[in-house]
């Protein structure tokens, strides 16, 4: 059989079209798969810009588990209500929140970052190693509506994990510590960071600034050492931690009851 | 060469032993050699042709699929995040919580540590604080986790007739009225119940209804042992056996590892006694001797195993006692002569002459450190009492009483008796029972039909069951007030007097069930009892105080305050402190109860034994034995246990009639032929034949726990009910013995025998390959002569320091600097119990594939226990060897993966990356250990395999059931087309590393355990970091390298990272200990291999064997270089 030039050309043309289509589909597909820029509408117009940016709330105030667990976790609604039972109760979005809370219904937040099942990504390892939240989540304190900042592909992970700078050795850990990169690790790690009174006080102070506008706690902020600070908080709150250690849950219950109306909750202190 | 010389010494199946060409062809490789025997037939049963999809069709379809996928776009579906409204105090999502509790899988009362994620239990582990199981757990305990999520559980109180829902209050009130009316004609029938609070609740209930009789019935019970001890010592207490202190243990038809009553403890004890120890420079270990009708889980571990008929057991025990007495060997005075003919008993039992004398002198030589243990269902042939009387007499004579046999803490875990349940049947038949309450026992299933429980029960007016399932007994009741699963419940246990253990709920109740104890409390209250009232003082003065019902939790707390805290010497702490500490710790040891004066009625016992009339020995006797996985059938709806191969036969998804090879030949039966077996007193079963090497030639052995008719969707229709072979006469129940008749029915089935799968051996017919046996084993005598004796066969010292072997990687450039994970497995300790397999299944989300998939070799277990036979099929020796991914340094799988789905980590783990895997299966073909598992279907979706779904519909899908809650969130659930295998519990390594990093120190030695290691009752597995000297594994490797330590197939230079410690037998040296490939020897290296006969002088043979190995290794090497 004689193969004509046209036939060959036709065949190649078809192949070329297929390749182009597949490549286009692939690129598009990959981009979508990695979901960069995903910015879904949330059931409540929660603004990270207001909370993390303007108010300067620490990320770990709400995402308490980021340093303990592989999941950063969305806060339980009691965390929101800790403030919003008294703060800005006139806003429609806050009222929406209060309605959910009263009904005992969780807010159905739309998940933005979702890694495949086979990926083991522990938030705690990264947070404790001093990686800033913004490294992966972008300038979250400026986002009115949160969107996915990076493509969360494996290649993206490798950008850091190939470079020495981010692979924490004991030396680099020490360096990070010096530079004050340890935002929150000292609660759990023990280690030298615990003695960093300045950082600890700064932490408590920021919590105070944001939430404890109540007069009863004014003097707490003025104490000096972290130990004194903690003792003052405990004393002011009237909470006998020793009772809890003894396993008497009654004391905890009393404590919670006494401060039911105060704009605080357990997570305020106990991350 | 004669045909006989082709017989291999180490063999896995009879087909292999006999040289079945189909099997040999598969061993030769070439084909995908995980295909088992009968593959084509099994595939036909699946209804799919062997090649369902031609390559071209596949390419066309996959092209189409790619286009579709591109066209459909790749946007993810929107997922929701639902936060807690009020966060529970203890829960951090993604971080597991651990709670101490008590296992309810059987009555042994083992302590548990339950791992929960977000308040759902996903893994059970033993509690190290428990004096019973000391941190380990058996296969049934491990698997009892998914009984919790069993979708077939009864979900609300119901009227059985129409399945309609019943209100709890109404049910309680009606039942209370019925009980009041019945008075002394009411019966509460339960399984064994122990634990301070559980017993107290029961007693209060009995007080509320005076006259109510409480009858305890367990399918397996020790009542004959208790009777015998009462006759001998004056107390009924069943003692505790410290097998770990025993140097000579003789089992008489008993299987303490499978039947219990405290299986985990027995495995730990016997396992510990068999560890090789150093005694002033001499190696020593315990010896295990078993007399049994068919190989049992315990028996396959024995140094000396004697196959005998069930009817021989009691005479053998009596003969041993008589021999001891005759030789004047007794620690207790006044044992009169026992007049039996020892030689006649030996010859009738088919034992070699002098066996009894040898066993007796062995026991006496180790007096105070030796024990005889008898019992179980197999010994229950109507002469169980005499068997126990004789063994207890022997134990007294050899000084085991008070040392190994410890009656200072009597056992509580087996309180049932046959006499009382048979008495109950009589009463029911006579119409003397008006109300019958049943809990924790299933007599309609576990009593033979001839006992007539079901008919008698029909005469009872009010029948109420507290069962979790609508089981055989519950479905004949009027109502079911369903109990909760033990993981949902409060409670306690007291397996031995003074060993108390708490149970706490680790999950909320899944359905509208109520704890049995709480039911008792509520029914008692409905009948007017005030024992369970809580009075709340009035808020204001003058108001009436209010009264409410006590919860079961409050009652447990109250009882522990009164019975444990106040009497246990804990007064230094407040009760509050004590309670939280007890909850945290799980198990407590209270002072032992005051010892009772024991009589020694040895003279009467000996006289009674002299008068013993042995049962006649028919041509075929039945031996009923409890199967390790299914036990008394209560776990029959557990797919993990049904797919778990039996430790002896390696058959899963079935029980069978085990026959000796010679008997099967005589009767012209082959594996899988359906036979009908009758016991001569009305009991008949129909089931497949399994030719089981090691079974006595006059015995047909059947295992219990199968053949449920109302066990649930998984259990129903699997196997047959061996309890049908029991017979009741007078007030005894006999299961074994009897003049059995066996008849071929003409039908046949395939048995799913996994030992025929995953052949690791090379083709024995290939003359160019030298062959090193897969398992190394030797005798203690040889090992004492030379520490290298276990290596005597083709010594390849891979682990020796400084040894240079070719490496396929640039190892020098990439040394292991942080961790190097390695494992050692001690074959002497491994009992073959399979607990590791279930632990691995739970930990790693390993799916169940169903019988039909197992038949085509597609079982998914990442770790398997291989069982090999050695020697003659009529009386073989058994070797067990756990096989899992060996994490080879030179991993053959890694080099053939086209997509880098399997690669080596910098910590020495051979990783499997699921999302890269495209399912070529090259790796599985290239794996010399056959440990890689392929998902031919979406197995993880189905309860009982993909084929069952077609028949059973959606209920067979896990996603439709709570079973999905049992999945470990740390592990990917694999889908169709993916290869998987053991990764040394990567997730555990990961979390240990993360934790250590967070705390800024190294991983503490011993804190990181793989799932298999953690659960191993006999502690055969050790895992750790070879670079960290503080790890136990480093010590074991160093001590054993070049001695007991060997790698399976290490001669292939794949550099496995699992070191096996060779099996050492504490028996006389046998020919194959010296070199058991003799019969395999080919050409050049056969001349020096004449097997030594009779008593050997290993000192002579060993050096010769060693020199010869060197030459042989060289030959092998040269051969390979040339090819």
Interface residues (C-beta under 8 A of the other chain):
Chain A: X21 X22 X25 X26 X28 X29 X30 X32 X33 X35 X40 X65 X68 X69 X70 X71 X73 X74 X75 X76 X77 X78 X79 X100 X101 X104 X105 X106 X107 X108 X109 X110 X111 X114 X116 X117 X118 X120 X122 X124 X125 X128 X188 X189 X190 X191 X246 X247 X248 X266 X267
Chain B: X66 X69 X70 X71 X73 X74 X75 X76 X78 X79 X80 X81 X82 X83 X84 X85 X86 X87 X89 X92 X93 X94 X95 X574 X576 X577 X579 X580 X913 X914 X915 X970 X972 X973 X987 X990 X994 X997 X998 X999 X1000
